[in-house]
Amino acid sequence: MWTNTAAVLDCTQDQFFDVVHAALRGCCNFIQKVCRSKLEKVRMAMTARTCSLPVRMVSNEALLLMAPVFLILLGAAAVVIPLVVVLFVMYHKLSLGTSLLREQITRETTNVASNVFAQLEALLYLQQELKLSHALPPTRGWAASPDFLRNVCSHTLAQRPASVVECSSGISTLVLARCMQLNGQGHVHSLEHDPEFAEKTRQLLRLHGLESWATVCDAPLKPLVLPSWTGQWYSYEVLPAKLAIELMVIDGPPWFVAELARYPAIPALYERMQANSAVFLDDADRPGEKELVRRWEAEFPALQKMLVPICEKGCVALKKTGS
């Protein structure tokens, strides 16, 4: 029974008995102290009243007077011992919970600080490599994070793709267009379903003098039926008919427009992808993105993962092998 009780209280059997023993010892000391005090008072009273009576008679009368006191003290002990055990359990649980909370806060604080430092490093990389005439727009919220933009930028500058297709426009369009300009070749075609956002991206390109290196295509979402997927996706027929894709950057459409909203990018454009072309997928840590990557790899065996630095929202890079 004691072993089961100790297990329920989440402590060892020795710890449980130590607490019970301490409680009992404290109760006994208390009872002994009270009894001594009461007996001394009774002895003094009886001595004053019946000094001539035999000692045995005084002792018997004292015991009769003390009987209710003993009963009260025993009842108090029956209440105190469970109370001590309950208090021990509460203290133990609170101590454990406080310790776990402290560890969690420390871990999360460390992770946040590390991520902030990583984003600052990536932002400094972009500023150093791109040398834009104006500052980059904010890279929080819906926008691509600096670490994802760094991965795309470093690949584009190193591999020098001649044609880039982007699903969803924004800061990534600006970064890719600047890479094309630095490479002295190539063009970006960005699919955007939101006309207002498309115009903002065009204004951003004009601000940096990059409008000739990227085209933001108005591509409203429309129904699309694939063998293993049905939903809405970009009107991708706005892309040039004979466009040979060497790099694809996927950061849209938003997840809420359809289940696995970004899945159609590969099935719809796979035939236009050239050998050794690359695909970069943002937000790859989300469950939906993990599932669509699994499907891509199963349905298109020529797509092989490339090793890239990790990103705060997740980044998957794939390369089309073979001819």
N, C-alpha and C positions, 0 to 999 in steps of 0.2 A: 504493500500500500504506500509506504513512504517513498519507494522508488518512483512509483507512478506520479505521486504528488510533486516530487522534485522535478520530474520531466515536464509536467504541466506548467510549473513555475519557471521553466527555462533556466534551471540552475543545477549544479551537481548535487548528489545526495549529501555529500559532506557539508556543502554550503547550507543546505536546508537544515540539517541537524544542528549546525553551529548557531543558526538564527533561533531555532526552537529552544536550544539549550540556554542561549543568552536570555531569551524571554522568560523561561522558567526560573532561571537563577535570579533575574531581576524581581520577579513576582515573589519568590521565596524570601528574598532579602526584605522586600517591602512588608510582607506578612509578618516576618520575624520582628521587624522594627515596631510595627503597630502593636503586635501582641505583647512585646516587652513593655511598651508604654502603658497599655491597658492593664496588664497584670500588676505593674508597679502601682498604678492608681488604685486598683482593687485591693492590693495588699495593704496599702497605707490606710484605705478606708476601713477595711475589716479589722485592722490592728487597733484603730481608734475605737471601734464599736465593740469588739469582742476580744479584748486582749487576753481574757481568761480561758477562751475556748481552745481545744486541742488544735495543733497545726493541721492534722488530717481533715478536720471539719472545715477549717478555713480554706484549705485547698479544694475540697469538693464544691463548696459554695462558689469559689472563684471560677472553677471550671464551668459550673452551670451558668454563671453570669457571662462567661466568655463564649459560650456555644453559638449564640446568634452572630457574634463578631466573626468567628471562624467561618460560618456559613456565608456571610456577606463577602468575606475575603476570597473564599473559594469561588463564589459566583463572579467576582471581579476578575479573578485569574482566568476563568473560562471565557470572559469577554476580551481580556487584554491579549492573550496569546494569539487568537485568530487575527486580532487587529494588528499586532506586530507583524504577523506573516503577510497580511494584505499590504501593509505599508512597505515591507521589504520588496514585494512583487512590484508595487508601483514605482518604487525607487529604482529597482533594477531595470524595468521597462523604460522609464524616463531617461536613465543614464544611457541605455543602449540606443534609444531613439535620438538623443542629443548627439551621441557619438557619430551615428550614421548621417545625421543632418549636417554635422560639421564636415564630415568627409565629402558629402555631396556638394556642399557649397564650395569647398576648396577645389574640388575637381572641376566644377562648372566654371568657377572663376578663372582657373588656370586655362581651361579650354577657350574661354572667351578672349582672354589676353593673348593666347597663342594665335587665335584666328585674326584678331585685330592686327597683330604684328605681320602675319602672313599677307593680309590684304594691303597693308601699307607697303610691304616689299614689292608686291605685284604692281601696285600703282606707280611706285618709283621706277620699276622696270619699264612700264608703258611710257611714262614721261621721258625717260632717257632714250628709249629706242625710237619712239615715234616723233619726238620733238615737234609737237603740234604748235601752231601759232596761237591757239587758245586752249584754256584748260578743258579737260574732259568733263562732261556732265556728271551728275551724281550717279554712283554705281551701286545703289542700295535698292531694296524693294524688288520690283519686277525686272529691273535692269540686270544685265549680266554682271557678275562679280569680277573684280580685278583679276583674281587668280584664273578664272575661266578665260578672260580676255587675254591674259598673258600666254596661256597655252595655245590659243588660236593664233596670236601674233607671232610667237616664236616659230610655230610650224610654218606659217605663211611666208615669213621672211627666209626661212631655211629652204623650203621646198619650191617656192616661187610658182604657185599654180597660175595657170593662164585664165581659168574661168572658175568662179566661185558662186555657188547658190546658197542663199541664206533664207531660212524659214523664220520670219519675224525680223523686223528692222529695229534699229536703235543705235546704241553706242557701239555695238559690235559691227554695224555697217560702217561707222566712221573709222574704227580700228582697221577693218579689212581694206577699206578704200585707201587709207594712208599706207598700208603695207603694199598695195598695188603700185602706188605712186613711188614709194621707195625702191621697189623692185624694177620700176621702169616698164612694167608690162602687166597685163591682166585686167579683169573687170569683174565687178561684183553685181549679181542680180539678186535683189532682196524681195521676197514675197511678203506682202503685208496686207492683212484683211481689214484693218481699221484705217479709213481714208484720212482721218484727222492725224493719227499717229504717223502715217506715211508722209504727210506734208511736213510734220515736225522734223522727221529724219532728213527730208530733202533740204529744209532750212539749215539743219546742222551741217550737212555736207557743203552747202554753199558758204556758210560761215568760215569753214576751214579750206575753202577752195578745192574741194574734192568731188564736185558734182560730175566731173567727166570720168571718174574712176568707179562710180557705182550708180546703179539704176534701181530706184525703189519702185517695184511693180505693184499696182493696185490689184490684189488677188482676193476678192471676197470669198468667204467660205461657201461651199456648195456641197450637196450630197455626193458621196463617193461610195461605191460598192466594190470591195475587194474580196477575194476568196475566203479570207479569214477575218474580215473587218468590215463594218458598215458604220458610216457616220458622215460628218462634215469635215472637209479639208480645203486647202487653198485651191483656187482656180489656176492650176499650174500651167495651163495652156498659154498663159501670158508670156512664158519664157520663150526665147528664140527656139525655133523648131529643131535646129541642128546643133544645139548647145552641147558641147562635150564637157561634162562636169569633172573637175579635178579636185575640188574641195567642197564639202557641204557642211554648213554650220546650222544646227537645229536647236532653236530656242523658242519654238512656237508650233502650232497655236496654243493658247492657254489650255490648261488641263481640263477645265470645266466644259469645254465645247463638245466633248465626246469622250467615251471610254478609250484609253490609250490614244489620246488625241494626236500624238506625234508619230504614231506607228506608220502611217501611209508614206512618210518621206522616202523610205527606202524602196518599198514595193512600187511606188509611182515613178521614181526617178532612177531606179537601179540600172536600167538599160542604157541610160545616158552617162553613167559613171565610167570613167576611164580606168584602165589598169593602174594600180598603185594610187588611185584616188583615196582621199581620206574623208572621214565623217567625224564631226565633233558634236556630241550631245550634251547640252546643259541640263541641270537639275536631275542628274542621273542617280541621285540617292533616293529619289521618291519611289514608292512601290510600283507605280504605273510605269515609270521609265525603266525600272529593272526588268519588268515583265516584257516590255516591248523589245528591249535589247536581247533578252532570251529568245524571243520569237525571231528576230532578225538573224541571229546566229544559227538557229535551227533551219530557217527557210533559205538562207543565203550563205552556204558554207564558205564561200570565197572571202567573206568578211572576217577578218582576224583582228583581235584587240591589239592596240598599241599601248605601250607603257608611257603614261604621262603623269605629271605631278598631280596630287590630289587637290580637290577644290572643296570649298565650304558647302556648296550645294550638290557636289558630285559632278564628275566629268568622265564620260566614256569616249574614247577615240578608237575608231575602227579603220582598217585599211583593206581595200579591195585587192586581193592578190590574184595572180593569174593574168590571162589575156582578156 
